[in-house]
């Protein structure tokens, strides 16, 4: 439970507050596509449309889709035989669509195309006779989905440099590495370096697997954090890319908090703060950014500045079932 919403002390009220808003922030092309797939599926098939796992890791988005007729479940056996089902943006093990097809379900795949690219890479590495070392977070849906693309025992998960040191493989073993798309750019670089040092012949992807949106949002935080007294990151506690943004800000030496809504902001966080940096994870809608700015403006005289570190123009195609 959040603490009851309070106002700052009277001597802080209406003091100037600079808000540095990161750009890019918020929705990425994969999230836009996933949400549109669910909305179009509801329009095409009528409610309810079932969604296996949260379509994206954001409660605001999930609740909005529930209101339109989406029903979220964790497993396919919770989906009735005559209902359409959408697979989340994080991807699913290969066994899931196979089972959906076996049951004759109408299914749509909202997996981010950049995650699907990692899936294809995994299959190719196994076909080439290599064992895969996968850099990712234990239990994350994207990791579960990627590991489910290949036979059991053909992929090993590592999270840290220490995990690399514990790998049991001989130096001459045919190995490849892949990564989760929403990791810390800096942390992953260290793990990759450790892998290459220990296994000089390990094969990696031609381009890094960490997606453009994750990289761009971390770079944007690096731009706003040094000039901020506090950084607020809008995102869910189970959102990997949002948690990484908090870590990036703290590594810049700036206090940082993950919040889901404006009501999560605690007045004491603003004690002695003259500049707040603000960003949002890739699953957080822009309306929540405006909600936070409006809340801060109730307490202080806000002056907004947007710091642009990159332009994003990526758009992903919809599944053919929903086009036309």
Rosetta silent file (secondary structure, phi, psi, omega in degrees, C-alpha in Angstrom):
SEQUENCE: XXXXXXXXXXXXXXXXXXXXXXXXXXXXXXXXXXXXXXXXXXXXXXXXXXXXXXXXXXXXXXXXXXXXXXXXXXXXXXXXXXXXXXXXXXXXXXXXXXXXXXXXXXXXXXXXXXXXXXXXXXXXXXXXXXXXXXXXXXXXXXXXXXXXXXXXXXXXXXXXXXXXXXXXXXXXXXXXXXXXXXXXXXXXXXXXXXXXXXXXXXXXXXXXXXXXXXXXXXXXXXXXXXXXXXXXXXXXXXXXXXXXXXXXXXXXXXXXXXXXXXXXXXXXXXXXXXXXXXXXXXXXXXXXXXXXXXXXXXXXXXXXXXXXXXXXXXXXXXXXXXXX
SCORE:     score description
SCORE:     0.000 S_00000001
   1 L     0.000  135.982  175.854    0.000    0.000    0.000 S_00000001
   2 L   -76.378  150.196  174.650    1.236    3.486   -0.833 S_00000001
   3 L   -65.371  150.676  178.399    1.402    6.030    1.967 S_00000001
   4 L   -55.698  139.078 -178.933   -1.459    8.556    1.938 S_00000001
   5 L   -65.117  128.887 -179.620   -0.777   11.368   -0.499 S_00000001
   6 L  -127.076  160.378  174.278    0.519   14.437    1.305 S_00000001
   7 L   -93.439  151.973  175.103    1.572   17.924    0.339 S_00000001
   8 L   -63.309  164.468  176.207    5.094   19.206    0.960 S_00000001
   9 L   -55.160  153.987 -174.950    5.650   21.573    3.872 S_00000001
  10 L   -58.221  -32.761 -177.602    4.253   25.064    3.372 S_00000001
  11 L   -72.995  -12.496  175.653    7.709   26.596    2.984 S_00000001
  12 L   -93.678  -21.842 -175.119    8.308   24.401   -0.071 S_00000001
  13 L   -58.591  133.023  175.725    4.999   25.118   -1.758 S_00000001
  14 L    69.848    8.349  171.422    5.307   27.084   -5.026 S_00000001
  15 L   -67.363  150.842 -179.946    9.100   27.164   -4.933 S_00000001
  16 E   -62.069  143.090  176.641   10.607   26.903   -8.425 S_00000001
  17 E  -141.525  118.333  175.270   11.235   23.397   -9.712 S_00000001
  18 E   -86.316  131.565  177.896   12.991   22.618  -12.974 S_00000001
  19 E  -116.601  115.363  177.618   11.831   19.406  -14.638 S_00000001
  20 E   -96.161  112.543 -175.392   14.176   17.870  -17.204 S_00000001
  21 E  -100.317  124.626 -176.957   12.170   15.472  -19.366 S_00000001
  22 E   -75.421  144.306  171.816   14.124   12.810  -21.229 S_00000001
  23 E  -141.660  126.823    5.815   13.555   12.119  -24.903 S_00000001
  24 L   -75.834  161.156  178.203   13.135    9.453  -26.080 S_00000001
  25 L  -156.215  167.671  171.178   10.960    8.046  -23.307 S_00000001
  26 L    66.615 -152.451 -171.297    7.862    5.910  -22.943 S_00000001
  27 L   -48.965  137.082  171.775    6.316    3.698  -25.606 S_00000001
  28 L  -105.827  176.317 -177.013    8.574    2.038  -28.153 S_00000001
  29 H   -63.832  -35.007 -179.988    7.516    0.630  -31.524 S_00000001
  30 H   -67.682  -37.574  177.992    7.144   -2.894  -30.110 S_00000001
  31 H   -70.960  -44.361  176.289    4.806   -1.731  -27.345 S_00000001
  32 H   -53.849  -46.368 -178.322    2.771    0.418  -29.765 S_00000001
  33 H   -64.035  -44.662 -177.095    2.383   -2.611  -32.019 S_00000001
  34 H   -62.009  -45.256  179.894    1.406   -4.977  -29.183 S_00000001
  35 H   -63.754  -42.277  179.944   -1.294   -2.655  -27.848 S_00000001
  36 H   -64.622  -35.112  177.650   -2.667   -2.065  -31.337 S_00000001
  37 H   -60.750  -45.375  179.912   -2.813   -5.816  -31.947 S_00000001
  38 H   -65.035  -44.947 -178.935   -5.023   -6.314  -28.875 S_00000001
  39 H   -62.619  -43.303  179.781   -7.249   -3.348  -29.749 S_00000001
  40 H   -69.540  -34.039  177.452   -7.665   -4.486  -33.363 S_00000001
  41 H   -64.080  -40.325  177.318   -8.320   -8.054  -32.267 S_00000001
  42 H   -63.438  -41.926  178.133  -11.160   -6.843  -30.038 S_00000001
  43 H   -64.033  -39.313 -175.170  -12.573   -4.844  -32.956 S_00000001
  44 H   -77.115  -46.416 -172.892  -12.267   -7.810  -35.326 S_00000001
  45 H   -99.952  -16.233 -174.069  -13.410  -10.693  -33.132 S_00000001
  46 L    83.062  157.574  179.887  -15.423   -8.883  -30.480 S_00000001
  47 L   -77.954  148.640   -0.342  -14.897   -9.103  -26.739 S_00000001
  48 L   -89.749  152.220  167.373  -13.534  -10.972  -24.991 S_00000001
  49 E  -112.720  130.150 -178.755  -10.087  -11.451  -26.490 S_00000001
  50 E   -87.863  145.393  177.990   -7.695  -13.396  -24.277 S_00000001
  51 E  -128.197  122.572  179.230   -4.093  -12.301  -23.773 S_00000001
  52 E   -82.327  114.547 -175.438   -1.481  -14.724  -22.464 S_00000001
  53 L    71.873  161.052  175.514    0.545  -12.819  -19.869 S_00000001
  54 L   -54.597  129.780 -177.612    0.483   -9.020  -19.539 S_00000001
  55 L   -58.610  -40.273  168.914    0.694   -7.654  -23.070 S_00000001
  56 L  -143.401  161.693 -176.349    3.298   -5.195  -21.735 S_00000001
  57 L   -85.166   75.702  174.583    4.477   -4.597  -18.178 S_00000001
  58 L  -155.375  120.360 -176.011    2.299   -1.634  -17.245 S_00000001
  59 H   -64.522  -37.843  179.513   -0.794   -1.787  -15.041 S_00000001
  60 H   -60.220  -45.937  179.937   -2.331    1.362  -16.562 S_00000001
  61 H   -65.551  -45.311 -179.019   -2.127   -0.135  -20.066 S_00000001
  62 H   -61.414  -44.555 -179.917   -3.404   -3.538  -18.927 S_00000001
  63 H   -64.384  -37.314  178.770   -6.377   -2.014  -17.096 S_00000001
  64 H   -64.782  -38.567  178.982   -7.257    0.122  -20.134 S_00000001
  65 H   -73.274  -34.225  174.100   -7.288   -2.966  -22.358 S_00000001
  66 H   -59.032  -41.382 -178.494   -9.360   -4.890  -19.790 S_00000001
  67 H   -65.008  -23.796 -179.885  -11.940   -2.116  -19.986 S_00000001
  68 H   -90.373  -10.504  176.852  -12.123   -2.632  -23.759 S_00000001
  69 L   123.579   11.487  176.682  -12.663   -6.386  -23.478 S_00000001
  70 E   -87.124  141.802  174.596   -9.282   -8.062  -22.997 S_00000001
  71 E  -119.400  122.442 -176.516   -8.939  -10.894  -20.482 S_00000001
  72 E   -97.373  130.959  178.837   -5.393  -11.569  -19.247 S_00000001
  73 E  -131.552  163.184 -179.957   -4.344  -15.092  -18.314 S_00000001
  74 L   -93.804  -30.866 -176.314   -1.030  -16.708  -17.436 S_00000001
  75 L  -131.358  156.047 -175.422   -1.413  -20.007  -19.277 S_00000001
  76 H   -66.391  -27.465 -178.362   -3.044  -21.197  -22.471 S_00000001
  77 H   -70.297   -6.515  174.565   -5.230  -23.734  -20.665 S_00000001
  78 H   -87.689   -3.954 -178.345   -7.162  -20.781  -19.221 S_00000001
  79 L   -94.788  125.302  177.891   -8.331  -19.803  -22.730 S_00000001
  80 L   -61.394  156.126 -175.432  -11.684  -21.279  -23.880 S_00000001
  81 L   -62.555  -26.773 -174.724  -11.615  -23.371  -27.058 S_00000001
  82 L  -105.132   16.564 -174.694  -13.589  -20.856  -29.108 S_00000001
  83 L  -107.688  144.158  172.836  -11.796  -17.672  -28.025 S_00000001
  84 L   -74.410  150.772 -178.295   -9.057  -15.690  -29.819 S_00000001
  85 E  -137.451  142.101  178.475   -5.778  -15.298  -27.940 S_00000001
  86 E  -114.759  135.926  175.236   -2.874  -12.855  -28.225 S_00000001
  87 E   -92.674  140.865 -169.491    0.686  -13.658  -27.135 S_00000001
  88 L   -68.791  168.055 -178.252    2.470  -10.855  -25.274 S_00000001
  89 L   -64.742  -18.747 -176.733    5.205   -8.566  -26.574 S_00000001
  90 L   -78.918  -13.261 -178.055    7.805  -10.449  -24.512 S_00000001
  91 L    90.239  159.059 -178.196    7.480  -13.599  -26.612 S_00000001
  92 L  -133.649  157.228  173.501    6.510  -17.134  -25.686 S_00000001
  93 L   -58.540  152.188 -177.390    8.157  -20.572  -25.854 S_00000001
  94 H   -57.765  -28.323 -177.859    7.691  -22.344  -29.179 S_00000001
  95 H   -65.838  -23.619 -175.271    5.418  -24.892  -27.487 S_00000001
  96 H   -69.824  -55.020  176.843    2.736  -22.241  -26.852 S_00000001
  97 H   -63.401  -30.580  176.892    1.720  -21.449  -30.463 S_00000001
  98 H   -62.789  -42.676  178.165    2.063  -25.141  -31.303 S_00000001
  99 H   -67.811  -38.552  178.008   -0.452  -25.976  -28.572 S_00000001
 100 H   -62.282  -42.010  178.029   -2.748  -23.136  -29.681 S_00000001
 101 H   -65.790  -41.612  178.997   -2.693  -24.495  -33.228 S_00000001
 102 H   -59.381  -37.139 -179.932   -3.335  -28.033  -31.991 S_00000001
 103 L   -81.796   -5.644 -179.356   -6.425  -26.778  -30.149 S_00000001
 104 L    76.161   21.928  179.852   -7.618  -24.880  -33.226 S_00000001
 105 L   -75.572  146.791  169.968   -7.429  -21.516  -31.485 S_00000001
 106 L   -82.352  112.382 -176.176   -7.339  -18.278  -33.439 S_00000001
 107 E  -125.889  150.335  179.316   -4.063  -16.782  -32.189 S_00000001
 108 E  -127.528  137.906 -177.183   -2.104  -13.613  -32.811 S_00000001
 109 E  -103.527  110.823  178.491    1.548  -13.093  -31.987 S_00000001
 110 L   -96.604   13.787  178.424    2.349   -9.679  -30.491 S_00000001
 111 L   -54.115  131.785  176.765    5.989  -10.602  -29.814 S_00000001
 112 L   -56.075  132.866  179.376    8.205   -7.586  -30.449 S_00000001
 113 H   -57.048  -27.220  178.551    9.977   -8.148  -33.789 S_00000001
 114 H   -74.327  -29.270  172.396   13.306   -7.422  -32.106 S_00000001
 115 H   -72.491  -41.755  177.647   12.646  -10.248  -29.647 S_00000001
 116 H   -59.472  -34.178  177.652   11.608  -12.493  -32.542 S_00000001
 117 H   -61.497  -41.056  177.631   14.961  -11.675  -34.159 S_00000001
 118 H   -64.813  -38.976  177.223   16.725  -13.085  -31.079 S_00000001
 119 H   -58.022  -45.255 -179.288   14.533  -16.197  -31.324 S_00000001
 120 H   -66.027  -38.730  177.055   15.655  -16.747  -34.915 S_00000001
 121 H   -61.039  -41.546  179.758   19.286  -16.203  -33.951 S_00000001
 122 H   -60.581  -45.598  179.621   18.956  -18.844  -31.236 S_00000001
 123 H   -61.047  -41.924 -179.000   17.575  -21.367  -33.708 S_00000001
 124 H   -65.446  -38.736 -179.716   20.395  -20.666  -36.185 S_00000001
 125 H   -66.384  -39.184  177.881   23.096  -21.083  -33.536 S_00000001
 126 H   -66.264  -41.518  177.660   21.691  -24.453  -32.477 S_00000001
 127 H   -61.120  -28.935  179.661   21.490  -25.533  -36.136 S_00000001
 128 L   -84.553    1.315  175.811   25.180  -24.584  -36.418 S_00000001
 129 L    84.950   18.356 -179.782   26.031  -26.917  -33.554 S_00000001
 130 L  -101.168  147.836  169.217   26.779  -24.272  -30.940 S_00000001
 131 E   -87.895  140.089 -175.611   25.658  -24.157  -27.315 S_00000001
 132 E  -100.012  131.451  166.772   24.131  -20.780  -26.423 S_00000001
 133 E  -100.526  115.874 -175.395   25.089  -18.669  -23.427 S_00000001
 134 E  -106.203  123.210  179.366   22.132  -16.336  -22.922 S_00000001
 135 E   -90.912  117.641 -177.869   22.595  -13.129  -20.947 S_00000001
 136 L  -174.581 -177.451 -177.241   19.365  -12.240  -19.170 S_00000001
 137 L  -101.170  128.355 -179.561   17.353  -12.131  -15.958 S_00000001
 138 L   -54.772  130.406  174.407   16.089  -15.353  -14.411 S_00000001
 139 L    85.006   -7.314  179.518   12.319  -15.690  -14.676 S_00000001
 140 L   -70.934  139.637 -177.094   11.732  -12.769  -17.035 S_00000001
 141 H   -55.607  -36.037  179.563    9.083  -13.639  -19.666 S_00000001
 142 H   -65.400  -38.930  178.200   11.416  -12.707  -22.526 S_00000001
 143 H   -65.575  -44.979  178.754   14.069  -15.079  -21.188 S_00000001
 144 H   -59.944  -42.706  179.932   11.529  -17.874  -20.772 S_00000001
 145 H   -64.903  -43.071 -178.506   10.297  -17.290  -24.324 S_00000001
 146 H   -68.830  -44.377  179.771   13.777  -17.268  -25.857 S_00000001
 147 H   -64.674  -24.740  178.566   14.974  -20.337  -23.979 S_00000001
 148 L   -81.352    4.387  177.209   11.796  -22.071  -25.139 S_00000001
 149 L   -87.321  -15.579 -172.633   12.813  -21.705  -28.789 S_00000001
 150 L  -127.820  162.928 -178.130   15.520  -24.366  -28.563 S_00000001
 151 L   -60.971  148.771  176.928   15.809  -27.889  -27.126 S_00000001
 152 L   -55.146  138.165  177.159   16.246  -28.276  -23.382 S_00000001
 153 L    87.672   -3.591 -177.622   19.875  -28.234  -22.343 S_00000001
 154 L   -99.587    2.769 -179.256   21.104  -26.321  -25.384 S_00000001
 155 E  -141.969  137.961 -179.638   21.099  -22.882  -23.741 S_00000001
 156 E  -122.969  131.234 -176.890   22.612  -21.670  -20.465 S_00000001
 157 E   -92.176  134.444  171.126   21.517  -18.488  -18.700 S_00000001
 158 E  -130.322  150.251  177.636   23.975  -16.051  -17.114 S_00000001
 159 L  -116.184  -31.270 -169.450   23.288  -12.710  -15.439 S_00000001
 160 L  -133.218  169.330  174.193   26.654  -11.497  -14.179 S_00000001
 161 H   -60.087  -36.855  178.704   30.401  -11.593  -14.731 S_00000001
 162 H   -62.796  -37.211  177.557   30.560  -13.976  -11.768 S_00000001
 163 H   -62.684  -37.347  178.911   28.191  -16.349  -13.575 S_00000001
 164 H   -61.823  -42.171 -179.629   30.576  -16.388  -16.534 S_00000001
 165 H   -62.365  -25.106 -177.466   33.426  -17.448  -14.236 S_00000001
 166 L   -91.171   -2.725 -178.075   31.308  -20.399  -13.074 S_00000001
 167 L   -62.948  139.907 -173.915   30.522  -21.754  -16.558 S_00000001
 168 L   -92.255    2.583 -170.108   31.642  -25.386  -16.908 S_00000001
 169 L   -78.025  143.435  173.668   32.412  -25.411  -20.634 S_00000001
 170 L   -67.955  156.208 -175.328   35.891  -26.171  -22.002 S_00000001
 171 L   -61.343  -30.342 -175.225   37.605  -23.330  -23.865 S_00000001
 172 L   -92.152    6.068  179.558   37.380  -25.054  -27.233 S_00000001
 173 L   -69.345  142.377  178.187   33.638  -25.786  -27.031 S_00000001
 174 L   -72.627  110.377 -175.396   31.514  -24.321  -29.832 S_00000001
 175 E  -127.694  153.709  170.904   29.648  -21.476  -28.106 S_00000001
 176 E  -138.546  154.512  174.852   27.507  -18.494  -29.030 S_00000001
 177 E  -123.508  147.644  174.198   26.030  -15.729  -26.904 S_00000001
 178 E  -137.724  165.846 -179.518   22.773  -13.815  -27.173 S_00000001
 179 E  -135.986  153.267  167.025   21.128  -11.303  -24.844 S_00000001
 180 L   -58.649  148.974 -173.610   17.764  -10.221  -23.546 S_00000001
 181 L   -81.791  -11.800 -171.498   16.695   -7.023  -25.322 S_00000001
 182 L  -115.935   31.013 -176.813   16.011   -4.926  -22.198 S_00000001
 183 L   -86.862  169.594  170.268   19.270   -5.177  -20.264 S_00000001
 184 L   -67.565  126.008  179.127   21.639   -2.522  -18.966 S_00000001
 185 H   -59.325  -45.534 -176.362   23.916   -1.578  -21.845 S_00000001
 186 H   -68.399  -45.181 -179.959   26.890   -1.072  -19.510 S_00000001
 187 H   -63.098  -42.534 -178.268   26.379   -4.246  -17.449 S_00000001
 188 H   -64.263  -38.956  178.227   25.885   -6.367  -20.549 S_00000001
 189 H   -58.794  -37.679  179.349   29.071   -5.028  -22.117 S_00000001
 190 H   -68.286  -40.409  179.818   30.989   -6.249  -19.044 S_00000001
 191 H   -67.441  -42.115  178.141   29.427   -9.721  -19.235 S_00000001
 192 H   -62.038  -42.579  178.804   30.132   -9.957  -22.964 S_00000001
 193 H   -61.251  -39.941  178.741   33.744   -8.896  -22.368 S_00000001
 194 H   -65.618  -39.830  177.868   34.102  -11.595  -19.712 S_00000001
 195 H   -62.847  -44.288 -177.664   32.681  -14.211  -22.090 S_00000001
 196 H   -68.744  -31.947  178.261   35.059  -13.200  -24.878 S_00000001
 197 H   -69.472  -41.856 -177.217   38.027  -13.244  -22.516 S_00000001
 198 H   -79.239  -34.953 -178.524   37.233  -16.716  -21.222 S_00000001
 199 L  -125.918   82.571 -174.021   36.031  -18.114  -24.560 S_00000001
 200 L   -58.909  -24.037 -177.347   37.890  -16.262  -27.348 S_00000001
 201 L   -93.977    4.928 -179.239   36.129  -18.259  -30.072 S_00000001
 202 L   -62.482  141.875 -177.542   32.587  -17.533  -28.820 S_00000001
 203 E  -101.344  133.881  178.154   30.283  -16.241  -31.560 S_00000001
 204 L  -117.642  171.037  177.415   28.055  -13.195  -31.000 S_00000001
 205 L   -66.889  153.716  179.771   25.285  -11.497  -32.977 S_00000001
 206 L   -62.509  -36.670  174.761   26.307   -9.177  -35.823 S_00000001
 207 L  -127.268  150.496 -175.468   24.542   -6.332  -34.029 S_00000001
 208 L   -61.320  148.813 -177.967   23.800   -6.177  -30.307 S_00000001
 209 L   -81.531  -22.816  177.409   20.531   -7.695  -29.170 S_00000001
 210 L   -59.712  125.690 -168.404   19.718   -4.920  -26.676 S_00000001
 211 L   -73.148  159.742 -177.733   17.007   -3.069  -28.553 S_00000001
 212 H   -56.253  -38.696 -175.692   17.276    0.479  -29.861 S_00000001
 213 H   -68.568  -42.342  177.045   14.600    1.710  -27.443 S_00000001
 214 H   -61.452  -48.574  179.833   16.329    0.316  -24.368 S_00000001
 215 H   -60.739  -45.496 -177.581   19.676    1.784  -25.450 S_00000001
 216 H   -64.281  -40.379 -178.259   18.148    5.152  -26.327 S_00000001
 217 H   -70.390  -35.025  175.669   16.264    5.480  -23.048 S_00000001
 218 H   -68.036  -39.944  177.558   19.352    4.658  -21.020 S_00000001
 219 H   -63.983  -37.314  179.886   21.373    7.199  -23.006 S_00000001
 220 H   -66.468  -37.413  176.717   18.669    9.812  -22.401 S_00000001
 221 H   -65.783  -38.667  177.441   18.828    9.205  -18.634 S_00000001
 222 H   -61.731  -24.463  179.052   22.596    9.662  -18.753 S_00000001
 223 H   -80.606  -38.008 -175.710   21.908   13.073  -20.267 S_00000001
 224 H   -90.261  -28.490 -172.293   19.394   14.296  -17.670 S_00000001
 225 H   -63.215  -43.662 -177.127   20.676   12.644  -14.491 S_00000001
 226 L   -60.608  -27.262  179.703   23.925   14.619  -13.956 S_00000001
 227 L   -96.865    9.552 -176.968   21.998   17.900  -13.903 S_00000001
 228 L  -113.421  149.773  172.465   19.203   16.591  -11.671 S_00000001
 229 L   -87.741  -21.674 -177.330   18.885   16.309   -7.911 S_00000001
 230 E  -152.937  138.650  173.738   16.316   13.526   -8.315 S_00000001
 231 E  -117.440  130.833  174.512   15.249   11.297  -11.191 S_00000001
 232 E  -108.319  127.549  178.276   11.755    9.811  -11.417 S_00000001
 233 E  -114.163  120.139  178.853   11.265    6.804  -13.689 S_00000001
 234 E   -87.934  121.127 -179.420    7.696    5.892  -14.585 S_00000001
 235 L   176.734  170.346 -178.568    7.352    2.143  -14.984 S_00000001
 236 L   -87.917  151.529  179.480    6.228   -1.111  -13.423 S_00000001
 237 L   -65.764  -17.197  176.217    8.285   -2.972  -10.808 S_00000001
 238 L  -102.272   13.565  178.508    8.366   -6.018  -13.120 S_00000001
 239 L   -93.289  110.487 -176.908    9.514   -3.954  -16.117 S_00000001
 240 H   -59.373  -47.044 -175.587   13.146   -4.806  -16.830 S_00000001
 241 H   -66.712  -30.971  178.226   13.839   -1.756  -18.973 S_00000001
 242 H   -70.746  -42.399  178.094   12.321    0.589  -16.362 S_00000001
 243 H   -61.927  -35.790  178.895   14.395   -0.894  -13.542 S_00000001
 244 H   -66.068  -33.543  179.069   17.506   -0.436  -15.661 S_00000001
 245 H   -65.223  -38.163  176.096   16.713    3.290  -16.043 S_00000001
 246 H   -62.646  -44.525  179.474   16.684    3.679  -12.249 S_00000001
 247 H   -61.236  -42.292 -179.659   20.047    1.921  -12.071 S_00000001
 248 H   -61.002  -44.844  179.914   21.515    4.159  -14.780 S_00000001
 249 H   -61.461  -44.160 -178.746   20.429    7.306  -12.932 S_00000001
 250 H   -65.332  -34.186  178.264   21.896    6.088   -9.643 S_00000001
 251 H   -69.850  -19.579  173.804   25.190    5.254  -11.330 S_00000001
 252 L   -81.067   -0.603  179.719   25.313    8.862  -12.457 S_00000001
 253 L    88.258   14.922 -176.147   25.299    9.762   -8.753 S_00000001
 254 L  -111.474  135.947  174.239   21.687   10.935   -8.690 S_00000001
 255 E   -60.444  140.453 -176.414   18.952    9.785   -6.338 S_00000001
 256 E  -148.562  147.534  179.068   16.256    7.949   -8.341 S_00000001
 257 E  -136.368  142.551  170.964   12.903    6.290   -7.751 S_00000001
 258 E   -90.284  129.086  177.794   10.660    4.012   -9.788 S_00000001
 259 E  -130.226  150.491  175.665    7.024    5.109   -9.703 S_00000001
 260 L   -96.543  -34.573  179.824    3.925    3.715  -11.385 S_00000001
 261 L  -142.184  168.909  178.810    1.718    6.783  -11.017 S_00000001
 262 H   -60.308  -30.021 -178.880    1.981   10.365   -9.768 S_00000001
 263 H   -67.672  -11.395  177.902    0.404    9.276   -6.497 S_00000001
 264 H   -80.330  -13.791 -176.933    3.571    7.287   -5.726 S_00000001
 265 L   -70.901  126.561  178.691    5.645   10.463   -5.347 S_00000001
 266 L   -96.100  131.100 -175.978    6.483   11.112   -1.702 S_00000001
 267 H   -55.155  -34.694 -177.297    6.727   14.802   -0.732 S_00000001
 268 H   -66.974  -18.830  176.063    9.924   14.285    1.246 S_00000001
 269 H   -61.636  -24.432 -175.461   11.700   13.234   -1.964 S_00000001
 270 H   -90.890    0.631  178.828   11.538   16.891   -2.997 S_00000001
 271 L   -59.708  121.400  177.884   13.276   18.212    0.127 S_00000001
 272 L    71.077   11.115 -177.224   16.112   20.418   -1.087 S_00000001
 273 L   -94.606  126.537  176.455   15.460   19.447   -4.721 S_00000001
 274 L  -106.420  -22.000 -178.601   15.672   22.153   -7.373 S_00000001
 275 E  -137.528  127.891  177.051   15.758   19.958  -10.490 S_00000001
 276 E  -113.157  128.732  169.922   13.877   16.733  -11.196 S_00000001
 277 E   -90.536  142.179 -175.075   14.726   14.479  -14.119 S_00000001
 278 E  -136.103  129.900  174.522   11.761   12.598  -15.546 S_00000001
 279 E  -146.100  176.744 -179.248   11.565    9.626  -17.893 S_00000001
 280 E  -143.371  140.454  176.139    9.351    6.633  -18.592 S_00000001
 281 L   -65.880  169.494 -171.904   10.058    3.009  -19.427 S_00000001
 282 L   -68.165   -9.795  178.502    9.125    1.590  -22.823 S_00000001
 283 L  -105.723    4.158 -175.627    5.754    0.303  -21.547 S_00000001
 284 L  -100.418  126.347 -178.139    4.606    3.548  -19.906 S_00000001
 285 L   -74.419  156.301 -177.852    2.216    5.835  -21.830 S_00000001
 286 H   -62.600  -26.991  179.590    2.832    9.566  -22.216 S_00000001
 287 H   -59.967  -30.107  178.986   -0.337   10.342  -20.255 S_00000001
 288 H   -74.723  -29.733  174.371    1.459    9.159  -17.108 S_00000001
 289 H   -63.965  -45.782 -179.604    4.339   11.562  -17.806 S_00000001
 290 H   -66.094  -35.404  178.002    1.878   14.449  -17.994 S_00000001
 291 H   -60.523  -41.988  179.595    0.177   13.205  -14.817 S_00000001
 292 H   -67.315  -44.045  179.045    3.500   13.411  -12.952 S_00000001
 293 H   -60.978  -42.703  179.739    4.285   16.899  -14.267 S_00000001
 294 H   -63.361  -38.408  179.317    0.810   18.076  -13.275 S_00000001
 295 H   -66.091  -44.172  177.765    1.265   16.651   -9.782 S_00000001
 296 H   -61.403  -35.267 -179.693    4.611   18.375   -9.355 S_00000001
 297 H   -70.511  -20.124  174.002    2.996   21.598  -10.581 S_00000001
 298 H   -70.066  -25.475 -175.008    0.442   21.373   -7.758 S_00000001
 299 H  -100.831  -34.591 -172.043    3.335   21.648   -5.318 S_00000001
 300 L  -136.471  164.552  173.230    5.914   23.822   -7.046 S_00000001
 301 E   -81.656  102.553 -171.273    6.315   26.366   -9.845 S_00000001
 302 E   -89.053  134.762  170.795    7.392   23.981  -12.602 S_00000001
 303 E  -120.840  115.601 -175.325    9.594   24.941  -15.529 S_00000001
 304 E   -91.765  141.875  170.679    9.817   22.148  -18.092 S_00000001
 305 E  -138.943  129.888  175.871   12.730   21.403  -20.410 S_00000001
 306 E  -100.779  125.964  179.152   12.892   18.437  -22.800 S_00000001
 307 E  -106.018  113.112 -176.185   16.370   17.106  -23.541 S_00000001
 308 E   -95.709  121.354  178.728   16.436   15.178  -26.817 S_00000001
 309 L  -109.156  -14.826  178.602   19.251   12.660  -27.215 S_00000001
 310 L  -162.723  155.230  173.702   17.865   10.666  -30.177 S_00000001
 311 L  -106.849  135.643  179.004   15.001   10.594  -32.661 S_00000001
 312 L  -117.323  126.676 -179.493   12.959    7.403  -33.032 S_00000001
 313 L  -128.499   14.437 -177.050   10.996    6.637  -36.196 S_00000001
 314 L   -68.078  134.020  174.433   10.734    2.860  -35.972 S_00000001
 315 L  -135.813  134.651 -179.796    7.367    1.321  -36.923 S_00000001
 316 L  -109.209  144.629 -179.710    6.618   -2.426  -36.976 S_00000001
 317 L   -71.306  151.122  175.938    4.071   -4.143  -39.209 S_00000001
 318 L   -84.219  159.010  174.565    0.943   -5.738  -37.789 S_00000001
 319 L   -58.377  146.544 -174.262    0.139   -9.466  -38.200 S_00000001
 320 H   -60.657  -26.751  179.712   -1.443  -10.158  -41.569 S_00000001
 321 H   -63.041  -22.755 -174.644   -4.707  -11.303  -39.915 S_00000001
 322 H  -105.316    2.790 -176.966   -5.337   -7.718  -38.766 S_00000001
 323 L  -100.458  133.639  177.054   -4.373   -5.876  -41.938 S_00000001
 324 L    91.154    0.000    0.000   -6.972   -4.833  -44.442 S_00000001
